[in-house]
């Protein structure tokens, strides 16, 4: 079974969009979607620096638009789709739950609301690699942090105040490596609660379709039955942990054999190589990657 996955915030790098603009229709798509999100996505994806595209209000629409434009170029017919964090909106489009216009309109509201929430308190996120999972989770709880992303393959991301993260660093779990992340706030934690209501209000005007293929939720890694259920989960997920480990477990249970990660790929296929051994993977980073990805469509 073919799985299509969409990456989340942090996958973007300066200039990643540039080589894709020569593909037929790609620049036109990005220009049209720029109007929806109120940002020059082509400029942000080509000439903006790392700090500019780190901004939550920019990064999230840019990532979703890039994934959707790459999905159109790929032309895949997956048996299962999933997205990590904001990547869930791209996955919802691939599954037929949202149109690109609906998804990007919601992502615009989500990104702006999360940026505002991040400005209330100085917060951040730290990736914990390795260690014993129970020990890592206990240390996170001990310092009042949230396991915001449980990604599997020995990777957990903790979110909280900068003071909490500093104390956690001094009391790091045994045999674990800590990597502070370059993000604007503690996403998928209680610190994002103010953003939930703004997104809920925006979602009230959206009528979703039901999934046309199996679509997994970050909430518990299980398939979502209806579009209404997914929309409710997308709203709540802003302040709830991402269980990518559970998503990968479900993919294996349902018979995943091939995985393609949409633009800008690499993060989720990297996790799959460690947590879903035996599954063939391809990550879309440049247009040249389309050929290897299409080999997995056969």
C-alpha positions in Angstrom: 0.0 0.0 0.0 1.2 3.5 -0.9 1.2 6.1 1.8 1.5 9.9 1.1 2.6 12.0 4.0 3.0 15.8 4.4 5.6 17.4 6.6 5.1 20.0 9.4 6.7 23.2 10.6 10.4 23.2 10.7 10.8 21.3 7.4 11.2 24.6 5.4 14.7 25.8 4.3 15.6 29.0 2.5 15.1 28.8 -1.3 13.5 25.3 -1.2 10.8 26.3 -3.6 13.1 27.8 -6.3 13.8 24.8 -8.5 10.1 23.8 -8.6 8.9 27.1 -10.2 10.0 25.9 -13.7 7.5 23.0 -13.6 4.3 23.6 -15.6 1.6 25.2 -13.5 3.6 25.3 -10.3 4.2 29.0 -10.1 0.7 29.8 -11.2 -0.6 27.6 -8.3 1.6 29.3 -5.8 0.6 32.8 -7.1 -3.1 32.0 -6.8 -2.7 30.6 -3.3 -0.7 33.6 -2.3 -3.8 35.6 -2.7 -5.7 33.4 -0.3 -3.1 33.5 2.5 -2.2 37.2 1.9 1.5 36.4 1.5 3.9 36.3 -1.5 4.6 32.6 -1.2 7.0 32.5 -4.1 9.2 35.2 -2.6 9.1 33.5 0.8 10.0 30.2 -0.8 12.9 31.5 -2.9 14.5 34.7 -1.6 13.5 34.9 2.1 16.1 34.0 4.8 15.8 31.5 7.5 14.4 33.9 10.1 11.7 35.2 7.8 10.4 31.7 7.0 10.7 30.7 10.7 7.8 33.1 11.4 4.8 30.9 12.2 2.5 33.1 10.2 4.7 32.5 7.1 5.9 29.0 7.6 2.6 27.2 7.9 0.9 28.5 4.7 4.2 28.1 2.8 4.5 24.5 3.8 1.0 23.5 3.1 1.0 25.3 -0.3 4.3 23.6 -1.3 3.0 20.2 -0.3 -0.2 20.6 -2.3 1.6 21.9 -5.4 4.0 19.0 -5.3 1.2 16.5 -4.8 -0.4 17.8 -8.0 2.9 17.3 -9.9 3.3 13.8 -8.5 -0.2 12.7 -9.4 -0.3 9.8 -6.9 -3.3 7.7 -5.9 -2.5 6.6 -2.4 -4.2 4.1 -0.2 -3.5 6.1 3.0 -2.5 9.7 3.8 -1.3 11.5 6.9 0.3 14.8 7.8 2.5 15.9 10.7 1.0 18.9 12.6 0.1 21.6 10.0 0.8 18.9 7.3 -2.6 17.5 8.3 -4.2 20.2 6.2 -2.3 19.1 3.1 -3.2 15.5 3.9 -6.9 16.5 4.2 -6.8 17.9 0.7 -5.1 14.7 -0.7 -7.9 12.7 1.0 -10.6 14.8 -0.5 -11.8 16.3 2.9 -10.8 19.9 2.1 -10.2 21.8 -1.1 -6.8 23.6 -1.3 -8.7 26.9 -1.0 -10.4 25.8 2.2 -7.3 24.3 3.7 -5.2 27.4 3.0 -7.8 29.7 4.4 -7.9 27.7 7.6 -4.1 27.5 7.7 -3.9 31.3 7.4 -6.1 31.7 10.5 -4.2 28.9 12.3 -0.8 30.4 11.7 -1.8 33.9 12.7 -3.6 32.7 15.8 -0.6 30.5 16.9 1.8 33.4 16.2 -0.3 35.6 18.5 -0.4 32.9 21.2 3.4 32.4 21.0 3.9 36.1 21.7 2.1 35.9 25.1 4.8 33.9 26.9 8.4 33.1 26.0 8.1 29.5 25.1 10.0 27.0 22.9 10.6 23.4 22.1 13.4 20.9 22.5 13.9 17.6 20.7 15.0 14.7 22.8 16.8 12.0 20.9 17.4 8.6 22.5 17.1 7.6 26.1 14.5 5.3 27.6 11.1 6.6 26.6 9.5 6.2 30.0 12.4 8.1 31.6 12.2 10.8 29.0 8.4 11.3 29.5 8.9 11.3 33.3 11.5 14.0 33.1 9.3 16.1 30.8 6.4 15.8 33.3 8.7 16.6 36.2 9.6 19.9 34.7 6.0 20.9 33.8 6.7 20.4 30.1 4.4 18.8 27.5 5.5 16.0 25.1 4.2 18.0 22.2 5.4 15.6 19.5 5.9 11.9 20.2 7.5 11.1 16.8 8.6 7.5 17.3 12.0 6.2 16.4 13.5 7.5 19.6 12.4 11.1 19.1 10.2 13.2 21.4 9.8 16.9 21.3 9.1 18.8 24.6 7.4 22.2 24.7 7.0 24.7 27.5 8.4 28.0 28.8 12.0 28.9 28.2 12.6 28.6 32.0 11.2 25.1 32.1 13.3 24.1 29.1 16.4 25.5 30.8 15.7 23.5 33.9 15.1 20.4 31.8 18.4 20.8 30.1 20.2 20.7 33.5 18.3 17.6 34.4 18.4 15.7 31.1 17.3 12.1 30.9 20.2 9.6 30.8 21.6 8.7 27.4 19.4 11.3 25.7 20.6 14.1 23.4 18.8 17.4 23.6 18.4 19.7 20.6 16.7 23.1 21.0 14.5 23.8 18.0 14.3 27.0 16.0 10.6 27.5 16.4 8.6 30.5 17.5 6.7 28.9 20.5 5.6 25.8 22.3 3.2 24.4 19.7 0.7 21.6 20.6 0.8 22.6 24.2 -1.5 24.5 26.6 0.3 27.6 25.5 -1.5 27.4 22.2 -5.0 27.3 23.8 -5.8 31.0 22.9 -5.4 30.0 19.2 -8.0 27.2 19.4 -11.1 29.5 19.5 -9.9 31.6 16.5 -9.5 28.5 14.4 -12.8 27.1 15.6 -14.6 30.2 14.5 -13.0 30.0 11.1 -13.7 26.3 10.7 -17.4 27.0 11.4 -17.8 28.4 7.9 -16.2 25.3 6.2 -18.2 22.3 4.9 -15.8 19.4 4.6 -16.2 16.2 2.5 -15.6 12.8 3.9 -12.3 11.0 3.3 -12.0 9.3 0.0 -9.0 7.3 1.2 -7.8 6.3 4.7 -6.8 9.4 6.5 -5.0 9.2 9.9 -5.3 11.8 12.7 -2.4 13.1 14.8 -4.6 12.9 17.8 -4.4 9.1 18.2 -3.0 7.8 14.9 -6.3 6.2 13.9 -8.3 6.6 10.7 -10.9 9.4 10.7 -14.3 8.4 9.5 -15.9 11.8 8.6 -14.8 15.2 7.4 -16.6 16.8 10.3 -14.6 14.7 12.8 -11.4 15.6 11.1 -12.2 19.3 11.1 -12.9 19.1 14.9 -9.6 17.3 15.4 -7.7 19.9 13.3 -9.0 22.6 15.6 -8.2 20.9 18.9 -4.8 19.6 17.6 -3.4 23.1 17.9 -3.1 22.7 21.6 -2.8 18.9 21.8 0.3 16.6 21.3 1.1 15.1 17.9 1.2 11.3 18.1 3.2 10.5 14.9 4.4 7.3 16.6 0.8 6.1 16.6 0.4 7.2 13.0 3.4 5.1 12.0 2.1 2.1 14.0 -1.2 2.3 12.2 0.5 2.5 8.8 2.3 -0.7 9.5 -0.8 -2.4 10.8 -2.7 -1.4 7.6 -0.1 -2.8 5.3 2.0 0.2 4.3 4.8 -0.9 1.9 5.7 2.4 0.2 5.9 6.0 1.5 6.3 9.3 -0.4 6.8 12.5 1.6 5.6 15.7 -0.1 7.7 18.9 -0.4 9.8 19.8 1.5 10.4 16.1 2.3 13.0 14.4 4.5 11.9 14.6 8.1 9.0 12.0 8.0 10.8 9.6 5.7 13.8 9.8 8.0 11.6 8.7 10.9 10.1 6.0 8.8 13.5 4.5 7.9 14.0 4.0 11.7 10.5 3.3 12.8 9.0 1.5 9.7 11.8 -0.7 8.6 11.1 -2.5 5.3 8.9 0.3 3.9 10.4 1.9 0.7 10.5 5.7 1.0 11.0 8.7 -1.3 11.2 12.3 -0.2 10.4 15.2 -2.5 13.0 17.9 -2.0 13.8 18.9 -5.6 12.0 18.2 -8.9 14.5 15.5 -9.7 13.0 13.5 -6.8 9.8 13.1 -8.7 11.3 10.3 -10.8 12.3 8.2 -7.8 9.0 8.9 -6.2 7.1 7.8 -9.3 8.9 4.5 -9.3 7.0 3.8 -6.0 3.7 4.4 -7.8 4.3 1.3 -10.1 
